[in-house]
């Protein structure tokens, strides 16, 4: 696979949402916050599209990996730079979408999960890799590695550390190959995430 990475535009948001939903459909941490199986792919797509839309509207970065320069999107990474300030309007616009996707019954658990993750974020300036995923058909073909290498090359020029949460053993091992080191664990509804930091380059 000939993977090419470029930044997403607003019109790419629905595609980014679909690819992340397919990539992370069975992620244990996301399942702890959004356990319902009914209409799960569509609901996850709405969640990830909302996240991508908010990130872009607030000055963050959504990278798309394509199979070829103009081929289909096979991977997505959502990044928050140190100076990201999620605009209140950008957040408010997505509230109905997020509530409908999560469901009122599961909203308290989802909010608890978000608070648990927010509490572990470093207090010093850093880049944050919020989500990264490869389409199921593209797994094992270097999509995630290419997405990471692309953005980390830019981040290294800023002299900033990078923070993320690994939700599987496989993703933790991938991040370790890029210089991330475990700093702690977040437990959520039977699922665990490893907090990781990559020192400033």
Secondary structure, 3 states (H helix, E strand, C coil): CCEEEEECCHHHHHHHHHHHHHHCCCCHHHHHHCCCCCCHHHHHHHHHHHHHHHHHHCCCEEEEEEECCCCCEEEEEEEECCCCCCCHHHHHHHHHHHHHHHCHHHHHHHHHHHHHHHHHCCCCCEEEEEEEEECHHHCCCCHHHHHHHHHHHHHHCCCCEEEEEECCHHHHHHHHHCCCEEEEEEEECCEEEEEEEECCC
